[in-house]
Amino acid sequence: MTQQAKINVGGLNFEWDLSQGRFLFEGQNAVLFWTSTAMKMFFDSIEEISGEEAAAVVLESTGFRQGQVVGEYFHKMGGISVLKASELITNTYASAGWGVASIHNLDMAAGTLEVTLKNSWEYQINLAQGKKTGGSFLPAHYAGIFSSLLDRSVWYEVVHSQIEGHDECLIRYFPSDETIEKNIHTLARRKESEKIRELEQLVDEKTADLHDMISEISSPLIPVLEDIVVVPLLGRYDEARAEELLIKTLENLPKYKARYLLLDLTGLNESFNQHAAMLIEKLGSAANLIGTKTVLAGISPHTSIMITEAGVDLSGYECFRTLQHSIHFALAQNGKTII
C-alpha cells in the first residue's frame, strides 16, 4: 500500500513516500533526526574518536564546504541577486529546522555582512552537550555560502554566542585569506608538534633513567681486600662522566680506608681518549693527597702507547699487565700474600 503526502510551508515543498521510505525537501532527498538526542550522539562520537579540537575543525570544514554547495546552487539558478538569495536561504533554513537566521549590513563591494542565529540546531546540540561555547559548523557554513555568492574568500568572527547567555549568536563576515585548508594544516602541524614534544620528553626521561643506571653500574668502587679498592674503567668517558667518577671515587675512598687504589684499564680498550687520560692523572693526584697510593692495572701495549701520546706521566705509578698482578703487589706492600 502506497502512502504519499505533500505539504507546502512558506513556499517550500515537503514530500513523503512511505512505501519507499523517502522524505524530500524541495524535491531533494532529505532525512530527519532528533536534534538533542540522535544528532547529539553523532557529534559526541566525532569528538570521542578525534578529540574535541580536531572535531571542531572537522565540523568547521564540513560546514564551510556544504555552504559552498548552497552558494553554487543559487549561482546556477541565475537571475537571483545576492540579496534575494540571502532571503531565500534564511527562509529555507527556517523551514528545515535550522533556526532563525537574519542577514544584516550586507556590503557586496566590501564583502562584509553580519548574520544572527537564534535557536539553531547546532545551539540545541551544544546545549545538550553542556558546552560553554558555540559550535563552528554554522558560522563556517555561512562563510562558505557567501564565499560562493560573493565570489571571494570570506571568513568569520563570532562576536557573541547564544549559548553564552545572549539572545542570539552574532557573527561577522569579512574578506580573508583564511581557509579551511590552512586550519586543517595548522591543526595537523600543532598535533605533530605536540607529539614531537611528547616523544622528546619521553626520550629525555629515558635518557635520564639510562644515565642514572649507567652511573650506578659503571666504574664502581670494589673493596676487594682490606685496604685495597679496585675501580674498573669501562667504556668511553666524556668530561661529565669522568668528573662524576672522580667525585664518586674521592668521596668513597676514606669510607673504605683504602691505602691502595687499583685502576683497572682493561675495559677501556679502543675507547681510550683524552678524557680517560686526564681522569687517570686526576684520580692519581687526588688519591695521593688523601694518603692513597694509585696502581694501574690492565695496561696493554696499545693502551700504553695511547697514554704516552696523551702526555700522561706514568712514572709516579706502579703499572701491571693484569689486575691479579696489581692485587698481589698491593698485598705484598702490607706484608701479605694470597695462599
Phi, psi and omega in degrees: 000125182269129176241120180233147177211144178227149176207145177244121180235119179061031179084006181246140186262133175238137184216140179237138172233092187293331180293331179259357181065037184244143172233127182243136176239114185055040176080001181249143177302135180218170178225158178241135177228151170286126188294305189279359179238290184295312180292324176300317179299323178297312179295318179300320182294320178299314180294322181296322183281315189254350183093152186297318182294313180295322180299321179298320178291321178300312181293321178298315180295317179296315179301315181297313183293324175294323177298320177299321178299316179296315180299318179294326179300316180287331174299317184290337180295324177073145177074008180247125180287164178299321180295317179293319178299323179298319180293317180296321181295313182294321178294317181297316182292325178295319179294330182273004177084022180272005181093182182266121179241140177226141181247128185232157171052042179286118178240099186293327180292318181277341182074032182238154176191172174231144177233133172250138179235134179226131178056039179290163178296328180292320176299317181296321178293313180299323178296316179294331179281348182079025181289153177256346178232156183286164182278179185247351185295303185291318175303318179289329180299314179290331174297321177294318180301308186281340171297322178284314183295321182268356178056044177203160182285118181240136177233183191222163172219124177279114180285310172205161187238149179296325183291344177273002177111359178278162180293333182205170176265129180247126182233131176259141180238145186201157176296141183199153173276356179295135179223161177294329178298318178296320180295319178296317179297317180298317179297316180298316180294322180294317178295321179296318179295320178297318180294321178297318178297320178297316180293320179297318179296319179296318178297317179299317181295315180294323178295318179296318178297317180295320179297317179297319181295317179297321179299325182285321188259342183268144177048055180284160171270121184243109176281095186282320179216171181304127177073003183237124178239133178253134173238106177280128176269120188237135172073200184263138181251132168254183185298317183293315182292321178296317180295320180297316179293321179301312180295314181300318182292313183292330178289330187260343180302314178299327180299323181268000182051046186282130173265336181230128174252114181261111177268113182267112184267005185304321184283356180283315178048235184282352185271006179297130180219185184297323180295320178295320178298314179295325179297315180301315182295315181293318179299315180298315182293316182292319179297322180298325181293334179256016173085019179250129181271135182262134178236134180261134180231158176074032181272110176273165176306319180297313180297321180300315180297316181297319180295318180296316179295331179282352177083019179276127180275114181267002185297336181270004182242147167277130184237137182224154182289323182234160178294322180302317179296322182291324178293316177301319180298312182298319178297318182297328179293336177264007180075025181239165177208160178267126181260000000 
